[in-house]
Amino acid sequence: MEYIIFTDLDGTLIDRDSYSYEAALPAIKLIDQKNIPLIFCTSKTRAEIEVYVKELNIHHPFISENGGAIFIPRGYFNVDFEYTRENGDYEIIELGTRYEELRRVLSIIRDRTSLPITGFGDMNAEEVSKDTGLDIESATLAKSREYDEAFKMEDDAGTELLKEHILAQGLNFTRGGRYWHLMGDNDKGMAVSILTELYRKIHPSVVSVGLGDSQNDLPMLQTVDVAFLVQKPGERHDPTIEDDDINRVDGIGPEGWNRAILKLIGSNESRDTV
């Protein structure tokens, strides 16, 4: 049986606070040994993802900015498929709205509602670093946005008003572990579905697996064949995710990720109950 594994990063494969994936290394190594594609599907930017691609020596497609685009290494699939454009080593399927338009709409919403909204585009790298805990270099990469604007509000009092105005502008939103995300008519599930079908042109029986921790992962988790929800800090699962078809796994972030993958692909190193 062939597997493909789609995974969120922040709070799932990597720790929410330390940004470390060390706890997941046993499962990552096993995936590599079995030649299973590990596909990042995250709110992070292409520039941020490429850091992890290089560190882990991964040569598979990845999905950036909540399904904004699918980046496929040139020549990866030996079948014909439609893509939007080429850039460097990638054939890119673009699904999202361009960043400049998202910034324009966010500014309109802020002016009309007076909500305390602060987007990444309103902050310099030092401010993003302070807010996220990222180092300056990583914060700079996080600001290299193309299809998704990450933003925060000082409180949740205006949540319903915010949602109303976003939808009225013809855009969409989701909420991750730290930030809201303004985006177009795209989500992680849409991108996962497209990429899975490309794999199935080569391996018709491929089984798709998804791992996440937050509400913005739900479209992905509801699209894959086998889904896992890891715990958040405080050893709890996201209470807003109520789908009973999604497997709850014990372990915060990369600890839960490691346990789920080792169990799934039959590692002799772990027989922990998922």
ROKE-950925 format. One record per atom (N, C-alpha, C): x, y, z. Coordinates in steps of 0.2 Angstrom, whole numbers, padded with zeros to 4 digits, always signed. Example, Ala and Ser with C-alpha at 12.3 -4.5 7.8 and 13.67 -1.06 7.14 Angstrom:
2
+0066-0028+0039
+0062-0022+0039
+0066-0016+0039
+0064-0011+0035
+0068-0005+0036
+0064+0000+0039
This chain:
274
+0004-0006+0000
+0000+0000+0000
+0004+0006+0000
+0003+0011-0004
+0006+0017-0005
+0003+0023+0000
+0007+0026+0003
+0005+0032+0007
+0008+0038+0005
+0004+0044+0005
+0007+0050+0005
+0004+0054+0011
+0009+0058+0014
+0007+0061+0021
+0008+0069+0020
+0002+0072+0021
+0001+0079+0021
+0001+0081+0029
+0005+0086+0030
+0006+0088+0037
+0006+0096+0038
+0003+0098+0043
+0003+0105+0045
+0010+0106+0048
+0013+0112+0049
+0019+0113+0052
+0018+0116+0059
+0017+0122+0060
+0016+0125+0067
+0011+0122+0071
+0014+0119+0077
+0009+0116+0082
+0008+0109+0080
+0011+0106+0075
+0009+0099+0073
+0016+0096+0072
+0019+0097+0066
+0026+0093+0065
+0031+0097+0069
+0030+0104+0070
+0035+0107+0074
+0032+0110+0080
+0035+0111+0085
+0033+0113+0092
+0031+0121+0091
+0025+0122+0094
+0022+0129+0093
+0026+0134+0096
+0030+0133+0101
+0034+0138+0104
+0042+0138+0102
+0044+0132+0102
+0052+0131+0101
+0053+0130+0093
+0048+0129+0089
+0049+0128+0082
+0053+0122+0081
+0054+0117+0085
+0058+0111+0084
+0054+0105+0082
+0057+0101+0078
+0053+0095+0076
+0057+0089+0079
+0061+0090+0083
+0066+0085+0086
+0062+0079+0089
+0056+0080+0092
+0052+0075+0095
+0049+0070+0089
+0049+0073+0083
+0046+0069+0077
+0051+0065+0073
+0058+0066+0075
+0063+0063+0071
+0062+0056+0070
+0061+0052+0075
+0060+0044+0073
+0055+0043+0067
+0049+0046+0068
+0045+0045+0062
+0047+0048+0056
+0050+0054+0056
+0053+0057+0050
+0058+0052+0046
+0062+0049+0050
+0067+0045+0048
+0064+0038+0045
+0059+0036+0048
+0055+0030+0045
+0052+0031+0039
+0049+0037+0038
+0046+0039+0032
+0051+0040+0026
+0056+0042+0028
+0062+0043+0023
+0064+0036+0021
+0065+0031+0026
+0067+0025+0024
+0062+0021+0019
+0056+0022+0020
+0051+0019+0017
+0049+0023+0010
+0052+0028+0009
+0051+0032+0003
+0044+0035+0002
+0041+0037+0008
+0034+0039+0008
+0035+0047+0007
+0031+0050+0002
+0031+0057+0001
+0029+0061+0008
+0032+0065+0010
+0030+0070+0016
+0029+0077+0013
+0023+0079+0013
+0021+0085+0010
+0019+0090+0015
+0022+0096+0015
+0020+0101+0020
+0014+0105+0017
+0009+0106+0021
+0003+0109+0020
+0002+0114+0025
+0003+0120+0025
+0004+0125+0030
+0002+0132+0028
+0002+0136+0033
+0000+0143+0032
+0007+0147+0031
+0013+0143+0032
+0019+0146+0031
+0020+0148+0023
+0025+0153+0022
+0026+0155+0015
+0031+0150+0012
+0031+0151+0005
+0036+0147+0002
+0043+0147+0004
+0045+0153+0006
+0052+0155+0008
+0053+0151+0015
+0048+0151+0019
+0049+0148+0026
+0049+0140+0025
+0045+0137+0021
+0044+0130+0020
+0051+0128+0017
+0054+0131+0012
+0060+0129+0009
+0066+0128+0014
+0066+0132+0020
+0070+0130+0025
+0070+0123+0028
+0064+0121+0029
+0063+0114+0032
+0064+0109+0026
+0062+0111+0020
+0064+0106+0014
+0071+0105+0014
+0075+0110+0015
+0082+0109+0014
+0085+0105+0020
+0083+0107+0026
+0085+0104+0033
+0084+0096+0033
+0078+0095+0030
+0076+0088+0030
+0077+0084+0024
+0080+0087+0019
+0082+0084+0013
+0076+0081+0009
+0070+0085+0009
+0064+0083+0006
+0064+0085-0002
+0062+0081-0006
+0061+0082-0013
+0054+0081-0016
+0049+0083-0012
+0042+0082-0014
+0039+0089-0014
+0033+0089-0017
+0029+0095-0018
+0027+0098-0011
+0025+0104-0010
+0023+0107-0004
+0017+0112-0006
+0013+0113-0001
+0008+0118-0001
+0009+0123+0004
+0009+0129+0001
+0010+0135+0005
+0004+0139+0007
+0004+0143+0012
-0001+0148+0014
-0008+0146+0013
-0010+0141+0017
-0016+0138+0018
-0020+0136+0011
-0016+0133+0007
-0018+0131+0000
-0018+0136-0005
-0014+0141-0004
-0013+0147-0009
-0010+0144-0015
-0005+0140-0015
-0002+0137-0021
+0001+0131-0019
+0002+0127-0024
+0006+0120-0024
+0012+0121-0028
+0018+0119-0025
+0024+0120-0028
+0027+0113-0029
+0027+0111-0036
+0029+0105-0038
+0036+0105-0041
+0041+0101-0038
+0048+0101-0041
+0047+0099-0049
+0051+0103-0053
+0050+0102-0060
+0052+0095-0062
+0048+0092-0066
+0049+0085-0068
+0047+0080-0063
+0044+0082-0057
+0042+0077-0052
+0037+0072-0054
+0032+0074-0058
+0027+0069-0060
+0028+0068-0067
+0028+0061-0069
+0029+0060-0076
+0023+0059-0080
+0018+0063-0078
+0012+0063-0082
+0010+0071-0083
+0006+0072-0088
+0004+0079-0090
-0001+0082-0085
+0000+0088-0083
-0005+0091-0079
-0004+0099-0080
-0010+0102-0078
-0010+0109-0079
-0007+0113-0073
-0003+0118-0074
-0001+0122-0069
-0001+0129-0071
+0000+0134-0067
-0001+0141-0068
+0005+0144-0071
+0010+0143-0068
+0017+0146-0070
+0023+0142-0068
+0028+0143-0071
+0035+0140-0068
+0039+0146-0065
+0043+0144-0060
+0047+0149-0057
+0053+0145-0054
+0059+0146-0056
+0065+0142-0054
+0064+0135-0055
+0064+0131-0049
+0064+0124-0050
+0057+0121-0049
+0052+0125-0049
+0045+0123-0048
+0040+0124-0054
+0035+0120-0054
+0029+0121-0058
+0024+0122-0053
+0021+0128-0053
+0016+0130-0048
+0009+0130-0050
+0005+0127-0046
-0002+0128-0047
-0005+0133-0042
-0007+0139-0044
-0009+0144-0040
-0017+0144-0039
-0019+0144-0033
-0026+0143-0031
-0029+0150-0027
-0024+0153-0024
-0026+0159-0020
-0026+0166-0023
-0028+0171-0020
-0028+0178-0022
-0022+0181-0020
-0020+0185-0025
-0013+0188-0024
-0013+0193-0017
-0007+0193-0014
-0006+0196-0008
-0008+0203-0008
-0006+0207-0013
-0008+0214-0014
-0015+0215-0013
-0019+0211-0016
-0027+0212-0015
-0029+0211-0008
-0026+0206-0005
-0028+0204+0002
-0026+0210+0006
-0021+0213+0005
-0019+0219+0009
-0024+0224+0008
-0026+0225+0002
-0030+0231+0001
-0037+0230+0004
-0039+0224+0004
-0046+0222+0007
-0045+0223+0015
-0040+0220+0018
-0039+0221+0025
-0039+0228+0027
-0036+0232+0023
-0036+0239+0025
-0043+0242+0025
-0047+0240+0020
-0054+0243+0019
-0058+0241+0025
-0057+0234+0027
-0061+0232+0033
-0059+0235+0039
-0053+0236+0040
-0050+0240+0046
-0053+0247+0047
-0053+0250+0041
-0056+0257+0041
-0063+0257+0042
-0067+0253+0039
-0074+0253+0040
-0077+0250+0047
-0073+0246+0050
-0075+0243+0056
-0072+0246+0063
-0066+0249+0062
-0062+0251+0067
-0059+0246+0072
-0059+0239+0069
-0057+0234+0073
-0049+0234+0074
-0047+0232+0079
-0040+0232+0081
-0036+0227+0077
-0035+0227+0071
-0032+0222+0066
-0025+0224+0065
-0020+0219+0066
-0013+0221+0064
-0011+0215+0059
-0009+0216+0053
-0007+0211+0049
+0001+0211+0048
+0003+0205+0046
+0010+0205+0045
+0013+0210+0041
+0009+0213+0036
+0011+0218+0032
+0011+0225+0035
+0009+0225+0041
+0009+0231+0045
+0015+0231+0050
+0018+0226+0050
+0024+0225+0055
+0031+0224+0051
+0036+0227+0054
+0043+0225+0051
+0045+0219+0054
+0051+0216+0052
+0053+0210+0054
+0055+0209+0061
+0057+0215+0064
+0058+0215+0071
+0052+0214+0075
+0046+0217+0073
+0040+0217+0076
+0037+0210+0076
+0038+0207+0070
+0035+0200+0068
+0039+0195+0073
+0046+0196+0073
+0050+0192+0077
+0048+0192+0085
+0046+0198+0087
+0044+0199+0094
+0038+0195+0095
+0033+0196+0091
+0026+0194+0091
+0026+0186+0091
+0030+0183+0087
+0030+0176+0085
+0035+0172+0089
+0041+0175+0091
+0046+0171+0094
+0051+0169+0089
+0050+0170+0083
+0055+0169+0077
+0061+0173+0078
+0066+0170+0075
+0072+0175+0075
+0071+0180+0069
+0075+0184+0068
+0074+0190+0063
+0074+0187+0056
+0079+0182+0055
+0079+0179+0048
+0073+0176+0046
+0070+0172+0051
+0064+0168+0050
+0058+0173+0050
+0058+0178+0054
+0053+0183+0053
+0052+0186+0046
+0058+0187+0044
+0058+0190+0037
+0055+0186+0032
+0057+0179+0032
+0054+0174+0028
+0046+0174+0029
+0044+0175+0035
+0037+0174+0036
+0033+0180+0033
+0037+0186+0032
+0034+0192+0029
+0034+0191+0021
+0037+0186+0019
+0037+0185+0011
+0031+0182+0009
+0025+0185+0010
+0019+0182+0008
+0016+0183+0001
+0013+0178-0002
+0011+0179-0008
+0003+0178-0009
+0000+0174-0005
-0007+0172-0006
-0011+0172+0001
-0009+0175+0006
-0012+0174+0012
-0009+0179+0017
-0014+0183+0020
-0012+0188+0025
-0013+0186+0032
-0008+0185+0036
-0009+0183+0043
-0010+0189+0047
-0015+0189+0051
-0016+0195+0056
-0019+0193+0062
-0019+0198+0067
-0021+0197+0074
-0026+0202+0076
-0030+0201+0080
-0035+0206+0083
-0033+0206+0091
-0034+0212+0094
-0032+0213+0101
-0037+0209+0105
-0043+0208+0103
-0048+0204+0107
-0053+0201+0102
-0057+0196+0105
-0062+0193+0100
-0069+0196+0100
-0069+0202+0103
-0076+0205+0103
-0079+0207+0096
-0075+0208+0091
-0077+0210+0085
-0077+0204+0080
-0077+0198+0082
-0076+0192+0078
-0081+0191+0073
-0087+0192+0075
-0093+0191+0070
-0093+0197+0065
-0092+0203+0067
-0091+0208+0062
-0086+0208+0057
-0080+0205+0060
-0074+0204+0055
-0076+0199+0050
-0079+0193+0052
-0081+0188+0047
-0086+0191+0042
-0091+0195+0044
-0096+0197+0040
-0093+0202+0034
-0088+0206+0036
-0085+0210+0031
-0080+0207+0027
-0077+0202+0029
-0072+0198+0025
-0077+0194+0019
-0082+0191+0021
-0086+0188+0016
-0090+0193+0012
-0091+0198+0014
-0094+0204+0010
-0090+0206+0004
-0083+0205+0006
-0078+0207+0001
-0076+0202-0004
-0080+0196-0003
-0079+0190-0008
-0072+0186-0006
-0070+0187+0000
-0064+0183+0002
-0066+0178+0008
-0061+0175+0010
-0062+0170+0015
-0057+0170+0021
-0058+0166+0026
-0054+0167+0032
-0053+0160+0035
-0048+0159+0039
-0047+0154+0043
-0043+0156+0049
-0043+0152+0055
-0040+0154+0061
-0035+0148+0063
-0029+0150+0063
-0024+0145+0065
-0022+0145+0072
-0016+0142+0074
-0015+0142+0081
-0013+0149+0084
-0010+0153+0080
-0009+0160+0083
-0013+0166+0079
-0014+0165+0073
-0017+0171+0069
-0023+0169+0065
-0026+0174+0063
-0031+0174+0058
-0028+0174+0052
-0031+0171+0046
-0028+0172+0040
-0034+0174+0035
-0032+0179+0031
-0036+0182+0026
-0034+0179+0019
-0039+0176+0015
-0037+0172+0009
-0042+0172+0004
-0041+0170-0002
-0046+0170-0007
-0050+0163-0007
-0052+0161-0012
-0057+0155-0013
-0052+0149-0013
-0049+0148-0008
-0044+0142-0007
-0044+0140+0000
-0042+0133+0001
-0040+0131+0007
-0036+0125+0007
-0034+0122+0012
-0029+0117+0012
-0032+0110+0009
-0039+0109+0010
-0042+0104+0007
-0042+0104+0000
-0043+0109-0003
-0043+0110-0011
-0036+0108-0014
-0031+0111-0011
-0024+0109-0013
-0023+0102-0012
-0024+0099-0006
-0023+0092-0005
-0027+0088-0010
-0033+0089-0012
-0037+0085-0016
-0033+0085-0023
-0031+0091-0026
-0028+0092-0032
-0021+0088-0032
-0017+0088-0027
-0011+0085-0027
-0012+0077-0026
-0017+0075-0022
-0018+0068-0022
-0020+0065-0028
-0024+0068-0032
-0026+0066-0039
-0020+0065-0043
-0015+0069-0043
-0009+0069-0047
-0006+0062-0045
-0005+0061-0038
-0002+0055-0036
-0005+0049-0039
-0012+0049-0039
-0016+0043-0040
-0016+0042-0048
-0014+0047-0052
-0012+0045-0059
-0007+0040-0060
-0002+0040-0055
+0003+0035-0055
+0002+0029-0050
-0001+0031-0044
-0002+0025-0040
-0009+0026-0038
-0014+0022-0042
-0021+0023-0041
-0023+0021-0034
-0020+0017-0030
-0022+0015-0024
-0019+0019-0018
-0016+0024-0019
-0012+0028-0014
-0017+0030-0009
-0015+0030-0002
-0019+0032+0004
-0016+0038+0006
-0020+0043+0007
-0018+0050+0009
-0019+0050+0016
-0014+0053+0020
-0014+0054+0027
-0013+0061+0028
-0017+0064+0033
-0016+0071+0035
-0015+0072+0043
-0011+0076+0045
-0010+0078+0052
-0010+0085+0053
-0014+0087+0058
-0015+0094+0060
-0017+0095+0067
-0017+0102+0069
-0019+0103+0076
-0024+0108+0077
-0026+0112+0072
-0031+0118+0072
-0036+0118+0067
-0041+0123+0068
-0046+0124+0064
-0044+0125+0057
-0039+0128+0055
-0037+0129+0048
-0035+0123+0045
-0034+0118+0049
-0032+0111+0046
-0038+0107+0044
-0044+0109+0046
-0050+0105+0046
-0051+0103+0038
-0051+0108+0033
-0052+0106+0026
-0047+0100+0024
-0041+0100+0026
-0036+0095+0024
-0038+0089+0028
-0040+0089+0034
-0041+0083+0038
-0048+0079+0035
-0052+0083+0033
-0058+0080+0030
-0058+0078+0023
-0052+0080+0020
-0051+0078+0013
-0047+0071+0012
-0042+0070+0017
-0038+0064+0017
-0042+0058+0019
-0039+0052+0017
-0042+0046+0019
-0041+0044+0026
-0035+0046+0029
-0034+0045+0036
-0032+0051+0039
-0035+0054+0045
-0033+0060+0048
-0032+0059+0055
-0027+0063+0057
-0025+0063+0064
-0025+0071+0067
-0027+0072+0073
-0027+0078+0076
-0023+0077+0082
-0017+0081+0082
-0013+0081+0088
-0015+0086+0093
-0012+0085+0099
-0015+0090+0105
-0011+0096+0105
-0014+0101+0108
-0012+0108+0109
-0009+0108+0116
-0005+0114+0117
-0002+0114+0124
-0008+0114+0129
-0007+0111+0135
-0012+0109+0139
-0015+0102+0138
-0012+0099+0134
-0014+0092+0132
-0021+0091+0131
-0024+0096+0126
-0031+0096+0124
-0031+0096+0116
-0036+0093+0113
-0037+0094+0106
-0041+0100+0105
-0041+0103+0099
-0044+0109+0097
-0052+0107+0098
-0055+0111+0103
-0062+0109+0104
-0067+0111+0098
-0065+0115+0094
-0069+0117+0088
-0069+0112+0083
-0065+0107+0083
-0065+0102+0078
-0069+0096+0081
-0075+0095+0078
-0080+0090+0081
-0081+0084+0077
-0077+0083+0071
-0078+0078+0066
-0076+0071+0070
-0080+0066+0070
-0078+0060+0073
-0074+0055+0069
-0074+0057+0063
-0069+0053+0058
-0062+0055+0059
-0060+0060+0062
-0054+0062+0063
-0051+0059+0070
-0045+0055+0069
-0042+0052+0075
-0039+0057+0079
-0041+0057+0086
-0037+0061+0091
-0031+0057+0093
-0025+0060+0093
-0019+0056+0095
-0016+0060+0101
-0014+0056+0107
-0011+0059+0112
-0004+0062+0111
-0003+0067+0114
+0004+0070+0112
+0003+0077+0109
+0007+0082+0112
+0007+0089+0110
+0011+0090+0104
+0009+0092+0098
+0013+0094+0092
+0017+0088+0090
+0023+0089+0089
+0027+0084+0086
+0028+0077+0090
+0026+0077+0097
+0026+0071+0100
+0020+0067+0098
+0014+0070+0097
+0008+0066+0094
+0009+0064+0087
+0012+0069+0083
+0014+0067+0076
+0018+0061+0076
+0023+0061+0080
+0028+0055+0080
+0024+0048+0082
+0020+0049+0087
+0016+0043+0089
+0011+0040+0083
+0008+0045+0080
+0003+0043+0075
+0006+0040+0069
+0012+0043+0067
+0015+0040+0061
+0018+0033+0062
+0021+0033+0068
+0025+0026+0069
+0019+0021+0070
+0014+0022+0073
+0008+0017+0073
+0005+0016+0066
+0004+0021+0062
+0001+0020+0056
+0005+0016+0051
+0012+0017+0051
+0015+0013+0046
+0019+0007+0049
+0017+0005+0055
+0019-0001+0058
+0026-0002+0060
+0028+0004+0063
+0035+0003+0066
+0035-0001+0072
+0041-0005+0072
+0042-0010+0078
+0044-0006+0084
+0046+0001+0083
+0049+0005+0088
+0044+0007+0093
+0037+0007+0091
+0032+0010+0095
+0025+0006+0093
+0022+0004+0099
+0015+0001+0098
+0011+0005+0102
+0012+0011+0104
+0008+0016+0108
+0001+0016+0104
-0004+0016+0108
-0011+0017+0106
-0013+0024+0104
-0015+0024+0098
-0017+0031+0095
-0024+0032+0097
